[in-house]
Amino acid sequence: MYIIDKNTNRITKLNEKSFTELGFRERNHLQEWIANNPESLGEEILIIQKEFNGFNDTNERLDLLGIDKQGNLIVIENKLDDTGRDVTWQALKYASYCSTLKKEHIRRIYQDYLDKQSKGENAEENLIEFFNANDFAEISLNSGQTQRIIMVAAHFRKEVTSTVLWLLNYKLRIQCFKATPFEFGDQLVLNIEQIIPMKEAEDYVISMADKTQDDINTQEELKSRYIIRLEFWKQLLKEINSQTNSWQNISPSKDNWLAIGSGLSGVTFNFVITNQNARVEIYISRSKEENKLIFKILKEQENEIESVFAEQLIWQELPDKKASRIKLEKTNFDYFQKEDWPEIIKFLVHSMLQLEKTFREPISRLRTKLK
């Protein structure tokens, strides 16, 4: 950091110092500076307690507790010249403790702080003013998982910065501020700057954290879907294997379909489940020209086929796609609803047995004709 001399048009470097060599202490100095000027952390923050230890079953105490303009609690940890190795874990513990604090509890904590300061102020009135509200009842405090962490120190160890950067990916709201004292003659200067995430890149970091969380949620959802599908297919295969040998060699799958051959290459009998419907189908997947020819030959037998099947099928040539299908489906089915499984499995098994029986002869004739 440099000081500018306008008269000489020169800059003079300020001497960087440590808090220790200047005789400053964490609790008596750095903590007091921030408590009395929380705007030094780059936003409007209302400090509601110092050395807060109002946690059940522990004597631990956090340095400063604040509230931001959105009603989120902020745990502020100060560590002077060096963060040490465990400040991140310490701050996370405090944030977890604070997650249980309710609105009335927060008001009492703040009132206790004001009383200790002998300011004669009312916590409720101060909160109404801070949030520019008409009434205390309108104010929302510490709702949901909204606790924030701010760490202040002259030096952040790699163990700390690495952990913070990793935690940011999981949408934990953590900021690191570097506090550096400087000396210029008889004057002392304090510079406080946000280093993680860098102020200019904070929106980008938040958006990347959102994406990371979305990716994690998607992976967890897919994992959940795979497990549920496996369980569903196990139950379905157990039922159909008790009635026919066609599916004996098929194993449960994480996919949303199961298939067996029909005796004609590229034509399969399929079970398909989605979170919207369940169906059985004849799936035709050879070359596009052959697919449309096979579909056309079967469609010419529609009346005969449906009279044997005893239900109206859905015939989908899918002219813009390579494959074609003939299906029967049940809509409004979500395989996450396990209580619906017995009914759906009964529908699928019965329909598949009918589908195999109905198409056995037409496919046999097709196989001969295509040869």
C-alpha positions as CSV (number, residue, x, y, z in Angstrom):
1,M,0.0,0.0,0.0
2,Y,1.2,3.5,-0.9
3,I,0.4,7.0,0.2
4,I,0.1,9.7,-2.5
5,D,1.9,13.1,-2.2
6,K,0.0,15.4,-4.5
7,N,2.6,18.2,-4.1
8,T,5.5,16.1,-5.2
9,N,3.5,13.8,-7.5
10,R,5.1,10.8,-5.8
11,I,4.0,7.8,-3.9
12,T,5.5,6.5,-0.7
13,K,5.2,2.9,0.4
14,L,3.6,2.3,3.8
15,N,5.4,-0.2,6.1
16,E,3.4,-3.4,6.5
17,K,3.3,-4.5,10.1
18,S,2.0,-7.4,12.1
19,F,-0.7,-6.9,14.8
20,T,1.6,-8.5,17.3
21,E,4.6,-6.2,16.8
22,L,2.2,-3.2,17.1
23,G,0.9,-4.6,20.4
24,F,-2.6,-5.2,19.2
25,R,-4.7,-8.1,20.5
26,E,-7.5,-10.0,18.9
27,R,-10.3,-9.4,21.5
28,N,-9.3,-5.9,22.7
29,H,-8.6,-4.4,19.3
30,L,-9.5,-6.2,16.0
31,Q,-12.8,-7.4,17.4
32,E,-13.7,-3.9,18.8
33,W,-12.8,-2.2,15.5
34,I,-15.1,-4.5,13.5
35,A,-17.8,-4.5,16.2
36,N,-18.0,-0.7,16.0
37,N,-17.5,-0.4,12.3
38,P,-19.0,-3.6,10.7
39,E,-19.2,-1.7,7.4
40,S,-15.5,-2.4,7.1
41,L,-16.6,-5.8,5.9
42,G,-18.2,-4.3,2.8
43,E,-21.9,-4.3,3.7
44,E,-24.4,-3.2,6.3
45,I,-24.2,-5.6,9.2
46,L,-25.9,-5.2,12.6
47,I,-23.7,-6.6,15.4
48,I,-25.9,-8.3,17.9
49,Q,-23.4,-9.9,20.3
50,K,-19.8,-10.2,21.2
51,E,-18.1,-13.3,22.7
52,F,-21.4,-15.2,22.4
53,N,-21.5,-18.5,24.3
54,G,-25.3,-19.1,24.5
55,F,-25.0,-22.7,23.2
56,N,-26.4,-25.7,24.9
57,D,-23.9,-28.2,26.4
58,T,-20.8,-26.3,25.3
59,N,-18.7,-23.4,26.7
60,E,-17.4,-22.4,23.3
61,R,-17.9,-18.8,22.3
62,L,-17.8,-17.0,18.9
63,D,-16.2,-13.6,18.5
64,L,-19.0,-11.6,16.9
65,L,-22.5,-12.4,15.9
66,G,-24.2,-10.2,13.3
67,I,-27.2,-10.0,11.0
68,D,-27.3,-8.9,7.4
69,K,-30.0,-7.0,5.5
70,Q,-31.6,-10.3,4.5
71,G,-32.0,-11.5,8.1
72,N,-29.2,-14.0,7.9
73,L,-27.1,-14.6,10.9
74,I,-23.3,-14.0,10.4
75,V,-20.7,-15.7,12.5
76,I,-17.6,-13.5,12.4
77,E,-14.3,-15.0,13.6
78,N,-11.2,-12.9,14.1
79,K,-7.6,-14.4,14.2
80,L,-5.1,-11.5,14.1
81,D,-1.8,-12.5,12.4
82,D,-2.6,-16.1,11.6
83,T,-5.7,-18.1,11.3
84,G,-4.3,-21.3,12.7
85,R,-5.3,-24.7,11.3
86,D,-8.8,-25.1,12.8
87,V,-10.6,-21.8,12.3
88,T,-12.8,-23.3,9.5
89,W,-13.9,-26.1,11.6
90,Q,-14.5,-23.8,14.5
91,A,-16.6,-21.4,12.4
92,L,-18.6,-24.2,11.0
93,K,-19.4,-25.5,14.5
94,Y,-20.6,-22.0,15.5
95,A,-22.7,-21.7,12.4
96,S,-24.3,-25.1,13.1
97,Y,-25.1,-24.0,16.7
98,C,-26.6,-20.7,15.4
99,S,-28.8,-22.6,12.9
100,T,-31.3,-23.4,15.8
101,L,-31.7,-19.8,17.0
102,K,-35.3,-18.5,16.6
103,K,-36.4,-15.0,16.1
104,E,-37.3,-14.3,19.8
105,H,-34.1,-15.9,20.9
106,I,-32.1,-13.6,18.6
107,R,-34.0,-10.6,19.9
108,R,-33.1,-11.5,23.5
109,I,-29.4,-12.0,22.5
110,Y,-29.3,-8.6,20.9
111,Q,-31.1,-7.0,23.9
112,D,-28.5,-8.6,26.2
113,Y,-25.7,-7.1,24.1
114,L,-27.3,-3.6,24.2
115,D,-27.7,-3.9,28.0
116,K,-24.1,-4.8,28.4
117,Q,-23.1,-1.8,26.3
118,S,-25.3,0.4,28.6
119,K,-26.7,2.2,25.6
120,G,-30.3,2.2,26.9
121,E,-31.5,1.0,23.5
122,N,-34.3,-1.4,22.6
123,A,-33.4,-4.4,20.4
124,E,-36.8,-4.5,18.8
125,E,-36.7,-0.9,17.8
126,N,-33.2,-1.2,16.5
127,L,-34.1,-4.2,14.4
128,I,-37.2,-2.4,13.0
129,E,-34.9,0.5,12.0
130,F,-32.2,-1.7,10.5
131,F,-34.7,-3.6,8.3
132,N,-36.7,-0.4,7.6
133,A,-39.8,-2.3,8.7
134,N,-43.1,-1.1,10.2
135,D,-43.3,-3.7,12.9
136,F,-41.1,-6.4,14.4
137,A,-43.6,-9.1,13.3
138,E,-42.8,-8.3,9.7
139,I,-39.1,-9.2,10.1
140,S,-37.8,-12.6,9.2
141,L,-34.6,-13.7,11.0
142,N,-32.5,-16.8,10.5
143,S,-35.0,-18.6,8.3
144,G,-33.8,-21.8,6.7
145,Q,-30.2,-22.7,6.2
146,T,-29.0,-19.1,5.8
147,Q,-26.2,-18.8,8.3
148,R,-23.1,-17.0,7.0
149,I,-19.5,-17.1,8.0
150,I,-16.9,-14.3,7.8
151,M,-13.3,-14.9,8.8
152,V,-10.9,-12.1,9.4
153,A,-7.1,-12.5,9.7
154,A,-3.8,-11.1,8.5
155,H,-2.7,-14.4,7.1
156,F,-4.8,-17.4,5.9
157,R,-3.2,-20.8,6.0
158,K,-3.5,-23.0,2.9
159,E,-5.4,-25.5,5.0
160,V,-8.0,-22.8,5.6
161,T,-8.2,-21.4,2.0
162,S,-8.4,-24.8,0.4
163,T,-11.2,-25.9,2.7
164,V,-13.2,-22.6,2.2
165,L,-12.9,-22.8,-1.6
166,W,-14.2,-26.4,-1.5
167,L,-17.1,-25.5,0.8
168,L,-18.1,-22.7,-1.5
169,N,-19.0,-25.3,-4.1
170,Y,-21.6,-26.5,-1.7
171,K,-23.3,-23.1,-1.4
172,L,-22.0,-22.4,2.1
173,R,-21.7,-18.7,2.4
174,I,-18.2,-18.1,3.6
175,Q,-16.0,-15.0,3.1
176,C,-12.4,-14.4,4.1
177,F,-11.1,-10.9,4.7
178,K,-7.4,-10.1,5.0
179,A,-6.7,-7.4,7.6
180,T,-3.3,-5.8,7.3
181,P,-2.0,-2.9,9.5
182,F,0.4,-0.4,8.0
183,E,2.6,2.2,9.6
184,F,3.4,5.7,8.2
185,G,5.3,7.8,10.6
186,D,3.2,8.2,13.7
187,Q,0.1,7.1,11.8
188,L,-1.4,3.6,11.6
189,V,-3.5,2.4,8.7
190,L,-5.7,-0.7,8.5
191,N,-6.6,-2.2,5.2
192,I,-9.4,-4.8,5.1
193,E,-10.0,-6.6,1.8
194,Q,-12.1,-9.5,0.8
195,I,-9.9,-12.2,-0.7
196,I,-12.3,-15.2,-0.8
197,P,-14.3,-15.1,-2.9
198,M,-12.7,-12.2,-4.7
199,K,-15.2,-9.3,-4.6
200,E,-15.2,-8.9,-8.4
201,A,-15.8,-12.6,-8.9
202,E,-18.3,-13.2,-6.1
203,D,-21.3,-13.4,-8.4
204,Y,-19.5,-15.8,-10.6
205,V,-18.4,-18.0,-7.7
206,I,-22.0,-18.1,-6.4
207,S,-23.4,-19.1,-9.8
208,M,-20.8,-21.8,-10.1
209,A,-21.8,-23.0,-6.6
210,D,-25.4,-23.1,-7.8
211,K,-24.4,-25.2,-10.8
212,T,-22.3,-27.5,-8.7
213,Q,-25.2,-28.0,-6.3
214,D,-27.5,-28.6,-9.2
215,D,-25.1,-31.3,-10.6
216,I,-24.9,-32.9,-7.1
217,N,-28.7,-32.9,-6.8
218,T,-29.0,-34.4,-10.3
219,Q,-26.5,-37.1,-9.5
220,E,-28.3,-38.0,-6.3
221,E,-31.6,-38.0,-8.1
222,L,-30.2,-40.4,-10.7
223,K,-28.7,-42.6,-8.1
224,S,-32.1,-42.7,-6.3
225,R,-33.8,-43.5,-9.6
226,Y,-31.4,-46.3,-10.4
227,I,-32.0,-47.9,-7.0
228,I,-35.8,-47.7,-7.3
229,R,-35.8,-49.0,-10.9
230,L,-33.7,-52.0,-9.8
231,E,-36.1,-52.8,-7.1
232,F,-39.1,-52.4,-9.4
233,W,-37.7,-54.6,-12.1
234,K,-36.9,-57.3,-9.5
235,Q,-40.5,-57.5,-8.4
236,L,-41.8,-57.4,-11.9
237,L,-39.4,-60.2,-13.1
238,K,-40.4,-62.3,-10.1
239,E,-44.0,-62.0,-11.1
240,I,-43.7,-62.6,-14.9
241,N,-41.2,-65.5,-14.3
242,S,-43.8,-67.2,-12.3
243,Q,-46.1,-67.3,-15.4
244,T,-43.7,-67.7,-18.4
245,N,-40.2,-68.7,-19.2
246,S,-39.6,-65.9,-21.8
247,W,-37.9,-63.6,-19.3
248,Q,-35.9,-66.1,-17.2
249,N,-32.5,-64.9,-18.5
250,I,-33.2,-61.2,-18.0
251,S,-31.7,-59.4,-15.0
252,P,-33.0,-56.3,-13.3
253,S,-31.5,-53.1,-14.7
254,K,-30.9,-49.5,-13.6
255,D,-32.4,-48.4,-17.0
256,N,-36.0,-47.6,-17.5
257,W,-36.6,-50.5,-19.9
258,L,-36.2,-54.2,-20.1
259,A,-36.3,-56.2,-23.4
260,I,-36.3,-59.7,-24.9
261,G,-36.1,-60.8,-28.5
262,S,-39.1,-61.6,-30.6
263,G,-37.5,-64.1,-32.9
264,L,-37.0,-61.4,-35.6
265,S,-33.8,-59.5,-35.5
266,G,-34.2,-55.9,-34.4
267,V,-37.7,-56.4,-33.1
268,T,-38.1,-56.7,-29.3
269,F,-40.7,-56.9,-26.6
270,N,-40.1,-54.1,-24.2
271,F,-41.2,-53.1,-20.7
272,V,-40.8,-49.3,-20.2
273,I,-41.4,-47.2,-17.1
274,T,-41.1,-43.4,-16.7
275,N,-42.2,-41.0,-14.0
276,Q,-45.3,-40.4,-16.1
277,N,-46.4,-43.8,-17.6
278,A,-45.7,-47.5,-17.8
279,R,-46.0,-49.4,-21.1
280,V,-45.4,-52.6,-23.0
281,E,-44.4,-52.4,-26.6
282,I,-43.2,-54.0,-29.8
283,Y,-40.1,-52.0,-30.7
284,I,-38.9,-52.1,-34.2
285,S,-35.3,-51.0,-34.7
286,R,-33.5,-52.2,-37.9
287,S,-32.7,-50.0,-40.8
288,K,-35.2,-47.2,-41.4
289,E,-36.5,-48.7,-44.6
290,E,-37.0,-52.1,-43.0
291,N,-38.6,-50.6,-39.9
292,K,-41.2,-48.8,-41.9
293,L,-41.9,-51.9,-44.0
294,I,-42.3,-54.2,-40.9
295,F,-44.6,-51.6,-39.3
296,K,-46.6,-51.3,-42.5
297,I,-47.1,-55.1,-42.8
298,L,-48.2,-55.4,-39.1
299,K,-50.4,-52.3,-39.4
300,E,-52.3,-54.0,-42.3
301,Q,-53.2,-56.7,-39.8
302,E,-54.4,-54.2,-37.1
303,N,-58.0,-55.5,-36.9
304,E,-56.9,-59.1,-36.6
305,I,-54.1,-58.3,-34.1
306,E,-56.3,-56.2,-31.8
307,S,-59.2,-58.7,-31.9
308,V,-56.7,-61.3,-30.5
309,F,-55.1,-58.8,-28.1
310,A,-58.6,-57.7,-27.0
311,E,-57.6,-54.0,-26.5
312,Q,-56.9,-51.1,-28.8
313,L,-53.1,-50.6,-29.3
314,I,-51.3,-47.4,-30.0
315,W,-49.5,-47.6,-33.4
316,Q,-46.6,-45.2,-33.8
317,E,-44.8,-45.4,-37.1
318,L,-42.7,-42.4,-36.0
319,P,-41.9,-41.3,-39.6
320,D,-39.3,-38.8,-38.7
321,K,-37.4,-41.3,-36.6
322,K,-35.6,-44.5,-37.4
323,A,-37.6,-46.8,-35.1
324,S,-41.3,-47.6,-34.8
325,R,-43.4,-49.0,-32.0
326,I,-46.7,-50.6,-31.2
327,K,-47.7,-50.1,-27.5
328,L,-50.2,-50.2,-24.7
329,E,-49.6,-47.9,-21.8
330,K,-50.9,-46.8,-18.5
331,T,-50.6,-43.0,-17.8
332,N,-50.3,-41.1,-14.6
333,F,-47.8,-43.6,-13.2
334,D,-44.8,-42.5,-11.1
335,Y,-42.6,-45.4,-10.1
336,F,-41.4,-43.4,-7.1
337,Q,-44.9,-44.2,-5.6
338,K,-44.2,-47.7,-4.3
339,E,-47.8,-48.1,-3.1
340,D,-48.8,-48.2,-6.8
341,W,-46.4,-51.0,-7.8
342,P,-48.7,-54.0,-7.3
343,E,-51.3,-52.6,-9.6
344,I,-48.8,-51.5,-12.3
345,I,-46.9,-54.7,-12.2
346,K,-50.1,-56.6,-12.6
347,F,-51.0,-54.4,-15.6
348,L,-47.5,-54.8,-17.2
349,V,-47.2,-58.5,-16.8
350,H,-50.8,-59.3,-18.1
351,S,-50.3,-56.9,-21.0
352,M,-46.9,-58.4,-21.9
353,L,-48.2,-62.0,-21.9
354,Q,-51.0,-60.9,-24.2
355,L,-48.6,-59.0,-26.4
356,E,-46.3,-62.0,-26.8
357,K,-49.2,-64.3,-27.5
358,T,-50.8,-61.9,-30.0
359,F,-47.7,-61.1,-32.0
360,R,-46.1,-64.6,-32.0
361,E,-47.8,-65.7,-35.2
362,P,-47.6,-62.3,-37.2
363,I,-43.9,-62.1,-36.4
364,S,-43.3,-65.7,-37.4
365,R,-45.0,-64.9,-40.8
366,L,-42.9,-61.8,-41.1
367,R,-39.7,-63.7,-40.5
368,T,-40.5,-66.1,-43.3
369,K,-41.6,-63.2,-45.6
370,L,-38.4,-61.2,-45.0
371,K,-36.2,-64.1,-45.8
